[in-house]
Amino acid sequence: MTETLRIRLLGPFEISLKGETLTQSAWGSQQTQTIGKILITHRDKVVTSDKLIDLLWPDEPTESARRRLHVRISQLRNVLQEKKSLIRTVHGGYIFQPDESCWLDVDAFQDQISQGAQRQETGQQIEAIASYENAREIYRGVFLAEDLYADWTYNPRETLHESFIGLLIELSECYAQQGRYRLAIARARQALTQDHLRETIYTRLMLYHYYAGERDQALRMFERCRVVLESELGVPPLNSTLDLFEQIKSGKLWKNSNALRYPPPIYEGRLFEVPYALSEIPLVSREREYAWLVSRWNDTSRRVILLEGQAGIGKSRLLTSFLDYLNSQGVRLLQVQLTPSEHRPTAAIVTSMRGLLTESVLKELGPATLAALATLLPEIHGRVEKLPELPALSPNGEHHRLKEALSALSTACASEPTVLIVDDAQRLGHAAVDLITHLNKAFRIILSFRSEDTPPDHPIRKTFNPTGLTLKPLSLQAVHGLIHQLSGQEHSSLALQISSQSGGVPLFVVTLLQHMFETGLLFVNSRGGWEVTSQEILTLPPTLRATIEARLNHLNPIQRRIFDYAAIIGGKFDFPLLQTTTQQTEESLLAVMDDLINAGLMVEPRSLGKPEFMISHDRYTEVAYETIPPVRRKGMHLQAAEAIETLYSNQIENHYPALADHFNKGEKPEQAAHYATLAGEQAITHFASDEALHYLEMALALTPKNKPIELARLHLAMEEVYDLLGLRKNQDKDLTQLESLYQDLPVQLQANIRLRRAAYEWILGNDETANASLMEAIDQARTIGAKEIEAKALLLAGRAALDFSQSEAYLQRALQIAQETKYRALEGDIVRCLGNAAYWQNHYQKSLVLFNQALAIHREVGDLRGELSALNNL
């Protein structure tokens, strides 16, 4: 009979009906799914109603719990559709009875193990290996990985996990009996990652290494066993293990007639892990692309150069080679690496420019410019005395002030050829792209980005000429050349298979080769050459993700734990943060980091301005993160958040975004909303509009509806960002939300909302509506003595008035309030508007005096934006 129902309990729970996997929404409720899991786990056995009620609704009255159970059972049958008859109601409870159309992974897993054991016992080693390998493939992970903390899952999980360890041990023995020690070692090590305290696995590995001709590795395995047992269990190795160690050390194992006997290895030479040559992707068959970059660079009219391609296609490697060329030509390089954890691309761009702040440049820039730069480069405060305190501006004002400050900095450095390079530029938002557009007047720009993550409406494609360089996959000939360069030999058949399965993506090529070395399909012989394991048909994972998962599954528990925390942190980090999060000793953590670096999974940039460690590629970060069970991921995020609060308590403002993300993913809404609000407001001042909206929206979603003042604070901030970006529909929607909160807010906030509505309507030319809102804002502000709001409203009224005398009256009143309350930046804006009014009435001399007066005020308070506006008027 055709298998129409496939059920997976090993790893994440999954049911497929006629080839279609049921989605989470198909279950209707988590309780329905849990009942299904319980009945399937106890298949062919009656599960009483009382037991189900006790597991799901222990505190609910019996009758209401029974009614709920009947509803959930009905839902479960609906989920199974035509297979609903497999759920039967019997006296006292329910039973799941699979038929021939039902495939269940745990049954298939145990069946393959039984077949393997029978074949192994009768000496059918090849057939036994096939069965054991089938079972190993079926075991995707621990039983119901998402239910690790449910008591009823403990016994079946432990039983199946023990079976998995047992099959790995027997599988390694089958390989060893054939002299296939590389695969025997790989499977035994996989067993060790599942239980690193099992002494018998260490002894097998000692034997396998010894018979493979690696006595030093066998002795190291004993030392590792001794350290683990003594440090974690407080016991020494067994006497039998000590005897084996002494016999291997003295070279007398062969003389022991009672010792296990294995055949010579089927290949000669020393066994290696991943060769060092595979630690990074070499530049192969990219000569034409490299020449294209050089030609574009030599064309000085090309201010922005675009380089794109899919993940792992080799953009970063090509870019590194090209930057080496630029460096040799005396070009100054400003590099920006935007990792998945980078939420502030604008700040990252500005930070890359800190090397431009030489003493001569600092002396050339004005105090207001330096003060504006210091908002993102705080070290300026320690190098320049008495910087002016900048007045608070609207997001639009902050936007212009920072842009002009950066423009002044780039102009001051324009005498030396400079290029700004942004890798993974698909993470740039509108504000960051706008900033780059402003900078390319003085600097050349190179943007490298993923094609699949950069849709047609992405700011990069909408802003710049889309004609750039798109990297294509490597041809078979190029893959052959790459493998030849790595190994120093011809490997035509290997290149053919790798090319076919990698699709010509360089990252995939190298990852597959690394996987083959780690699993024993490839080894390095005594002459240093690569060899494919004899008699082994190459079976490689079908996708890059599967290959990466396979590589990560070969890490031992400590290594995988550290790697997972590195992914939780975001893939780039300094050592103290990882140590505080993982609570490891410095010595033990450094040892693990060395192992991960040697495996090519981690890199150590050793460069100023970069983190101390990084995961070697974004894809490794993504796969590691996504494969962490959700319940464990939640706790890890909380540990990371607590580590940041502990480690950086004196500079916590630099970590608002990370804390918001970690607390949000750790399901702590109160802390997440607090830090998201701070991160959003901070992003506004840092000219990071996309980041600001991201965190303000996060805070808004987490803030309870019974907190109108907090909600209004968030909506006001978002409205200002929408105003800055010119997103009028969003701005109107936000103002409408604010108006729905209006009655529950204090008068000062009500006045501010009326002022913001007036400004919006004035921009759209709705003068009557704008004027009505303005008058209400002015009345409310006067009622409570909110002088700043009143002055701002009068300023807007003066700008909006069509009658010059009425306009001047509003502006004069606004000026009087600003002077009385010493809002100097606002005073400068009002004086400048009075100058404009005088100019349009042909009072040119008066307007000139007023413009100069405004300029003096803006310079006095360090308001760069106002200063530039006044200069434009002059």
Residue, then its C-alpha position, 0 to 999 in steps of 0.5 A: m500500500t502507498e504511504t500516504l501519511r508520514i510522521r516524524l517524531l525525531g527532531p521537530f514534529e512533522i506530519s505529511l499527508k499525500g506529500e503535503t506537510l501540515t503547517q502549524s496553523a492547520w492544527g488549530s491549537q497547540q493542545t490539539q497537536t500535543i494530543g496527537k503527539i501523545l497518541i502517536t508516541h503510545r501508538d497501539k496502546v490506549v491512552t486514558s482520558d484521565k491521563l490526557i486531562d492530567l497532562l493538559w488541564p491538570d487544574e481545570p474542573t473534570e467536566s469542563a476538561r472532558r468537554r475540551l478534550h472531546v473538542r480537541i480530539s474532533q479537531l485532531r481527526n479533522v487534521l488527519q482528514e481521510k486518515k482520521s479513522l486511525i484515531r479510535t475512541v475506546h472504553g476509557g480513552y483513545i488509541f492511535q493505530p497506524d495501518e500500512s499507509c502510515w510511515l513513522d520515523v521512530d519505527a523505521f529507525q528501530d527497524q533499520i537498527s534491528q536489520g543492521a544488527q542481524r546482518q552484522e551478526t551473520g558477517q554481512q558487513i556491507e549490508a549491515i552498514a547500509s542499514y545502520e546508515n539508513a537509521r542514522e539518516i532517519y535520526r534527524g535529532v532528539f525525540l520531539a525536539e520542541d518538547l524537551y521539557a515535557d515530562w512525558t517525552y523524557n523516557p522515549r527520548e532517552t531510549l531513542h537517544e541511547s539507540f542512536i548512540g548504540l548504532l553509531i558505535e556498531l556502525s563504527e565497528c563495522y567500518a573498522q572491521q573493513g579497515r575503513y578507519r576514517l569512517a570508523i573514527a567519524r562515526a565514533r566521534q559522532a557518538l562521542t558528541q552525543d555522550h562525551l562521558r562514555e569511556t568505551i567510545y574513547t577506547r574504540l577511538m584509541l584502537y581505530h587511530y592505532y590501527a590506522g597508523e596514528r599512535d600519537q592520535a590514539l595517545r591523545m584520545f586517552e589523555r582527552c578521556r582522562v581529563v574529561l572523566e577526572s574533571e566532570l566525574g572525579v574518577p580515573p579511567l578504568n584499568s582496562t583503558l589504562d592497560l590499553f594506553e600502556q600497550i599502545k604507548s609501548g607498541k606492544l598491542w599486537k603481542n596481546s593475544n586477547a586484544l581486538r584485531y582489525p585489518p590494515p587500513i584500506y588506504e595508506g598514510r596519515l589521517f587529517e582533519v580539514p586541510y588548512a587550504l580549505s580555511e578560506i575560499p581562493l580566488v579562481s576563474r574570476e580574472r574577467e570580473y577582476a579586470w571589470l572592477v579595475s576598468r570601472w575604477n579607472d573610469t573616474s566618472r563612475r562614483v558608485i560601483l555595484l557588485e552583486g551575486q547570491a550568497g557564497i558566490g565569492k563577492s567578498r573574496l573578489l572584493t578582498s583581492f581588488l582592495d589589495y590592488l587599490n591599497s597598492q595604488g595608495v587609495r585610502l580604504l574605508q570598509v564597512q561590514l554589515t553582519p546580520s546583527e548590525h541594526r545601525p548601518t548608518a552608524a557603521i558607515v560613520t564609524s568606518m570614517r573615524g580614521l579620517l580624524t587626524e589632528s590636521v583634520l580636527k583643526e580644520l573642522g569647526p566646533a559645530t561640525l565636530a559636535a555633530l560628528a561626536t554624536l556617533l564618534p564620541e572619542i572626539h570629546g576626548r580629543v577636542e576641548k569645549l565642544p558646543e552643546l548642540p540644541a535638540l532638533s527635529p529628526n529632519g534637523e538632525h538629518h541635515r545636521l549630520k549630513e552636513a557634518l559628514s560632508a564637511l569631513s569628507t571635503a576636508c579629506a578629499s585631497e587623498p583618493t578614498v573609497l568607501i566599501v560596504d559589504d553585505a550592502q543589502r542591509l542598508g536602509h533608505a537613510a543609509v543609502d541617502l547618506i552614501t549618495h551624499l558622500n559620493k561627491a567626495f568619495r568613491i563608493i563600492l557596494s557589494f550585496r546579495s541579489e536574492d535579498t535586494p528586490p527591485d524596490h530596494p533603496i540601492r536599486k532605486t537610487f543607483n544605476p543598476t548596471g553593475l557586476t553580477l557574479k555567476p556560478l563557477s563552470l565545471q572547468a573553474v571548479h576543477g581549477l579550484i580543487h586543483q589549486l587547493s590540492g595541488q592535483e588533478h581530481s576530475s571525477l571529484a570536480l565533476q561531482i562537486s560541481s554538480q552538487s554545488g551548482g558552482v557556488p564557491l562557498f558550497v564547493v569548499t563546504l562540501l569538501q570540508h564535509m567530505f574530509e570530516t566524514g572520511l570521504l576524503f583524506v590526505n595521504s602520507r605524501g600530502g595528496w588528497e585521496v577519495t576513500s576506497q570502495e565508498i560511493l560519494t553521498l553528499p547532502p543535496t543543499l548548502r543548508a544540509t551540508i552546513e547542518a552536517r558540518l555543525n552536527h560533527l561538533n562536540p557538545i561544547q563546541r556546538r554550544i559555543f557556536d550556537y551562542a556566537a550565532i545568538i549574539g549575531g555572528k560577530f563579537d568580542f571575547p568578553l561578551l561570549q565568555t560572560t554569556t557562556q560562563q566559560t573560563e578563559e582557558s577553556l573558551l580559547a581552546v574551543m575558539d581555536d578548534l572552531i578557527n581550525a575547522g574554518l567555522m570561525v575567523e579572527p579578523r585581528s584588525l582595528g575597528k573590527p570585532e575580535f571574532m566572527i563566524s566565517h560566513d553569514r550562512y553558518t550563522e543563519v543555519a546555526y541560529e535556525t536549528i537551535p530548538p525554540v525553547r532553548r533559543k529563548g533562554m540563550h537570548l535572555q542569557a545574552a541580554e543579561a551578559i550585556e547588562t552586566l558587562y556594559s553597565n557603564q555604557i549601556e546606551n551603546h547596546y540598546p538595539a541588541l538588548a531590545d532584540h535579545f529581550n524580545k526574542g527571549e519573550k520578556p515584553e516589558q524589558a524589550a519594550h523599554y530598550a526598543t523605545l530607547a533604541g528607536e529614539q536613539a536611532i532618530t538622533h543617529f540619522a538611522s530612520d529605518e532602524a528607528l522605525h524597526y524599534l519603535e514598531m517593536a516597542l509599539a507592539l509590546t506596549p500594553k493598550n492601557k498605557p496611552i502616554e507611552l503609546a503616544r510617545l512612540h507614535l509621536a516619534m514614528e510620525e516625526v520619522y515618517d515626516l523626515l522620509g516623506l512617507r505621508k500616508n504612514q504619517d497620516k495613519d500615525l497622526t490618526q492613531l495619536e488622535s484616537l488616544y487624544q482624550d486619555l492624554p495630558v494637555q501638553l501631549q494634546a497640544n503637541i498632537r495638534l501641532r503635528r497635525a497642523a504641520y502635516e496639513w500645511i505641507l499638503g496645502n490644506d491651509e484651513t485644516a492646518n490653521a484650525s489645528l494650529m489655533e487649538a495647539i496655541d490655545q492649549a499650550r497657553t493654557i498650561g504654559a507650554k512655551e516651547i510648543e506655543a513658540k513652535a506653533l506660532l512659528l508655523a503660523g507665521r510661515a503659513a500665513l498669507d498676509f505679511s502683517q499677520s505673518e510678522a505678528y505671529l513671528q514676533r510673538a514666537l520670537q518674544i517667547a523664544q527669547e524669554t525662555k532662551y530657546r536659542a536654536l528656535e530663536g535663530d529659526i524665527v529670525r531667519c523666517l522674519g528675514n524671509a518675510a522681509y525679503w518677500q516684501n522687498h525690504y532687502q536691507k532689513s532681510l540682510v540684517l536678520f539673516n546675519q543675526a540668525l547666522a550669528i545665533h546658529r553659530e553661537v549654539g553650534d546649530l550647523r543645520g541652521e547655520l547652513s540655512a542662514l548662509n543659503n539665504l545670504 
